Amino acid sequence: MLGLTHNYSLFVIIKEDIISGGARSGVNEFFMKQKINVFVLNIRILDKFVS
């Protein structure tokens, strides 16, 4: 992921159900700890069956 920041300044994370925790938090925390200034767009998809 660190290598990708040389070519990209926007990261989009799409995950179902809850907006906090999991992979999204890990990615956001990684960038913050490394002091990397990138945009992270977190998109939540409802975990719901649609008929």
C-alpha positions as CSV (number, residue, x, y, z in Angstrom):
1,M,0.0,0.0,0.0
2,L,2.9,2.4,0.8
3,G,4.2,2.0,-2.8
4,L,0.8,2.9,-4.2
5,T,0.9,6.3,-2.6
6,H,3.6,7.4,-5.0
7,N,1.2,7.1,-7.9
8,Y,-2.2,7.7,-6.3
9,S,-3.6,10.3,-4.0
10,L,-7.1,8.9,-3.6
11,F,-8.0,5.6,-2.1
12,V,-11.6,4.2,-2.3
13,I,-12.6,1.6,0.2
14,I,-16.0,-0.2,-0.4
15,K,-17.3,-2.5,2.2
16,E,-20.6,-3.9,3.2
17,D,-22.4,-3.2,6.5
18,I,-20.8,-1.1,9.2
19,I,-18.7,2.0,8.4
20,S,-16.4,1.8,11.4
21,G,-13.9,-1.0,12.2
22,G,-12.4,-3.6,9.9
23,A,-10.4,-3.0,6.8
24,R,-11.4,0.7,6.6
25,S,-10.0,1.5,10.0
26,G,-6.8,-0.4,9.3
27,V,-6.2,1.5,6.0
28,N,-7.0,4.9,7.6
29,E,-4.8,4.2,10.7
30,F,-1.9,3.0,8.4
31,F,-1.9,6.3,6.5
32,M,-2.2,8.4,9.7
33,K,0.7,6.5,11.5
34,Q,2.9,6.9,8.4
35,K,2.0,10.6,8.1
36,I,0.9,10.1,4.5
37,N,-1.4,12.8,3.2
38,V,-3.9,11.0,0.9
39,F,-7.7,11.2,0.5
40,V,-9.6,8.1,1.6
41,L,-13.2,7.7,0.6
42,N,-15.0,5.2,2.7
43,I,-18.2,3.8,1.0
44,R,-20.7,1.7,2.9
45,I,-23.0,-0.7,1.1
46,L,-25.9,-1.9,3.1
47,D,-25.8,-5.6,4.0
48,K,-29.4,-6.1,3.0
49,F,-31.2,-8.4,0.6
50,V,-33.2,-6.5,-2.0
51,S,-36.0,-8.4,-3.8
